[in-house]
Amino acid sequence: MAESVYVVNEIVGTSTKSWEDAAKEAIETAAKSVKDLRIGEVVKQDVTVENGKVVAYRVRLNISFKYHAE
């Protein structure tokens, strides 16, 4: 079996619905331009608050994808 190398980058997703939706949107958006996206790891969650109310959810993710030498 050949060995592989993976790249890890950090992305941020936001949603007005939930942390899960923020993560889903971030992964699906990244997958449109990243080849061989393999893993998404949530490393931080927070919320945006306005007038004492939660108005947005934010998720910071590490994503990894297979490195392809050109």
VMD Tcl script that draws the C-alpha trace (Angstrom):
set ca {
  {0.00 0.00 0.00}
  {1.42 3.39 -0.98}
  {1.81 5.98 1.75}
  {-0.18 9.21 1.54}
  {0.35 12.79 2.63}
  {-2.53 14.99 3.75}
  {-2.85 18.76 4.00}
  {-4.67 20.28 7.00}
  {-6.29 23.71 6.71}
  {-8.60 25.65 8.99}
  {-11.95 26.96 7.76}
  {-14.84 28.75 9.47}
  {-18.52 28.15 8.79}
  {-21.46 30.25 9.97}
  {-25.19 29.67 10.20}
  {-28.22 31.32 11.73}
  {-29.68 27.83 12.43}
  {-27.14 25.72 14.36}
  {-23.52 24.66 14.81}
  {-24.27 21.52 12.83}
  {-25.57 23.56 9.92}
  {-22.51 25.85 10.10}
  {-20.20 22.81 9.89}
  {-22.21 21.24 7.07}
  {-22.19 24.43 5.00}
  {-18.45 24.93 5.54}
  {-17.59 21.37 4.48}
  {-19.90 21.39 1.47}
  {-18.52 24.75 0.30}
  {-14.90 23.63 0.74}
  {-15.61 20.37 -1.10}
  {-16.51 22.34 -4.24}
  {-12.89 23.44 -4.68}
  {-10.81 20.99 -2.61}
  {-9.94 17.67 -4.18}
  {-10.10 14.52 -2.00}
  {-11.47 16.21 1.11}
  {-11.37 13.47 3.75}
  {-11.89 14.77 7.30}
  {-13.56 17.70 9.03}
  {-12.74 18.19 12.71}
  {-14.59 20.80 14.78}
  {-12.01 22.58 16.92}
  {-14.06 25.50 18.24}
  {-17.66 26.64 18.43}
  {-18.97 30.08 19.31}
  {-22.00 32.29 18.80}
  {-22.67 35.86 17.76}
  {-24.89 37.72 20.22}
  {-26.93 40.85 19.51}
  {-29.17 42.47 22.11}
  {-28.81 39.45 24.37}
  {-29.95 36.99 21.66}
  {-27.96 34.42 19.70}
  {-28.10 35.49 16.05}
  {-25.47 33.23 14.48}
  {-23.48 30.08 15.16}
  {-19.86 29.79 14.12}
  {-17.72 26.67 13.82}
  {-13.98 26.51 13.26}
  {-12.93 23.28 11.53}
  {-9.69 21.65 10.54}
  {-10.16 19.93 7.21}
  {-7.76 17.47 5.67}
  {-7.36 16.45 2.08}
  {-4.99 14.26 0.18}
  {-1.88 15.96 -1.20}
  {-1.35 15.40 -4.92}
  {2.09 16.32 -6.29}
  {1.78 18.03 -9.65}
}
mol new
graphics top color blue
foreach p $ca { graphics top sphere $p radius 0.5 }
foreach p [lrange $ca 0 end-1] q [lrange $ca 1 end] { graphics top cylinder $p $q radius 0.2 }
display resetview
